[in-house]
Structures are given as C-alpha cells and as structure tokens.
Amino acid sequence: MPQILVDKERCKGCERCVAACPQEILGMSREMNSKGYFVAQVVEPKRCIGCRLCCITCPDVALDMNIHGAMYHYFSY
C-alpha cells in the first residue's frame, strides 16, 4: 500500500498537492509548522493509488512516497 510522507517543515501550504490528488486523500491540517504555514496532511491513506501526482506537483519537494518499502525521491535538492 502506498504511503505519503509530508515534510512539515518544507511545506508552505500552497495546496497544490490537495488539488492534484485524484482520490482526494490529502487535506490541510490545522497544525502550523515553524514558519507559520498550515501544512498538508494525509486524510484517507487507504484510498491512495500511488499515482505520485501529489509528489510531482509539490513545488517545495515536501512530499515523498513509500510503496512496498521502496522510497521514491523525485528531486535531489
């Protein structure tokens, strides 16, 4: 089962990942990071199909995905 990992300190709350998710499993948290942004969170992890659109659309590279123990990093910066 795919697992989305959100780096709360990198997230700036732009909501692009929320809009990109075809399964609507991401939402915005009421929790703020140290920079004062509301961060993305996984709301319904069991519905994730592993399409990785959330990871690809994140401009701050704040999302990673684990699928069956393999970690996918999309950018190295």
C-alpha positions as CSV (number, residue, x, y, z in Angstrom):
1,M,0.0,0.0,0.0
2,P,1.4,3.4,-0.9
3,Q,2.3,5.8,2.0
4,I,2.7,9.5,1.5
5,L,5.1,11.3,3.8
6,V,4.8,15.0,4.4
7,D,7.9,17.0,5.5
8,K,6.1,19.6,7.6
9,E,9.0,22.0,7.7
10,R,9.3,22.2,3.9
11,C,5.6,22.5,3.3
12,K,4.3,26.1,2.7
13,G,0.6,25.2,2.5
14,C,0.1,26.1,-1.2
15,E,-2.5,23.2,-1.5
16,R,-1.3,22.2,-5.0
17,C,-0.9,18.6,-3.8
18,V,-4.5,18.6,-2.4
19,A,-5.8,19.8,-5.8
20,A,-3.7,17.3,-7.8
21,C,-4.8,14.2,-5.9
22,P,-7.5,12.3,-7.9
23,Q,-8.5,10.3,-4.9
24,E,-8.9,13.4,-2.6
25,I,-6.8,11.8,0.2
26,L,-4.9,15.0,1.1
27,G,-6.2,17.9,3.0
28,M,-4.9,20.8,5.0
29,S,-4.1,20.4,8.7
30,R,-4.9,22.9,11.5
31,E,-1.3,22.4,12.6
32,M,1.3,25.0,11.7
33,N,5.0,24.5,11.0
34,S,7.7,26.7,12.5
35,K,7.4,29.1,9.5
36,G,3.7,29.7,10.3
37,Y,2.2,27.8,7.4
38,F,-0.7,25.4,7.7
39,V,0.7,22.1,6.3
40,A,-0.8,19.3,4.1
41,Q,-1.8,16.1,5.7
42,V,-3.0,12.7,4.6
43,V,-6.7,12.4,5.4
44,E,-7.6,9.0,3.9
45,P,-4.4,6.9,3.4
46,K,-6.2,3.7,2.4
47,R,-7.6,5.3,-0.8
48,C,-4.1,6.2,-2.2
49,I,-3.5,4.6,-5.5
50,G,0.2,5.5,-5.7
51,C,-0.1,7.8,-8.7
52,R,2.5,10.2,-7.3
53,L,0.8,13.3,-8.7
54,C,1.0,15.0,-5.3
55,C,4.8,14.5,-5.1
56,I,5.3,15.7,-8.7
57,T,3.2,18.9,-8.2
58,C,4.8,20.0,-4.9
59,P,7.0,23.0,-5.7
60,D,8.8,22.6,-2.4
61,V,9.6,18.9,-2.6
62,A,7.8,18.4,0.7
63,L,6.2,15.1,-0.2
64,D,7.8,11.6,-0.6
65,M,6.1,8.3,-1.2
66,N,6.8,4.8,0.1
67,I,5.5,1.9,-2.0
68,H,6.1,-1.6,-0.6
69,G,9.2,-0.4,1.2
70,A,10.7,1.5,-1.7
71,M,11.2,5.2,-1.2
72,Y,10.7,7.5,-4.1
73,H,12.5,10.8,-4.2
74,Y,11.7,12.9,-7.2
75,F,14.3,15.6,-6.9
76,S,17.7,15.7,-5.1
77,Y,17.7,19.3,-4.0
